Amino acid sequence: MTDRRSAGGLFLLVLGTCAFFFGGSGFNQNSMFDQTREIVEHGTLAIDAYKDNTYDVSTWKGQSYTNKTPGLAPFAVPFSAPLYLLEGCPRTRDES
């Protein structure tokens, strides 16, 4: 019974800590998420479909790119792609 009570207390402590320190979303997070989605869904680094979602955008030769370092977005692709495939690959912007 003591192990169960300790595990429950530890769970509540971690849950409360994560809920209290949640950073929410912002332009940086949105920019990284947008780039990850573009890589997975359209195979490009340009975030044209999601450029209105963030202010962290640079334009070059008519295409919009995130102006953040590209380290996190490609790292997230192997985790994001299987979820996208499990969803059944919803229609892309070109098919709508």
Buried (B, 14 or more C-beta within 10 A) or exposed (E): EEEEEEEEEEEEEEEEEEEEEEEEEEBBBBBBBBBBBBBBBBEEBBBBBBBEBBEBBEEEEEEBBBEBEEEBBEEBBEEBBEEBEEEEEEEEEEEE
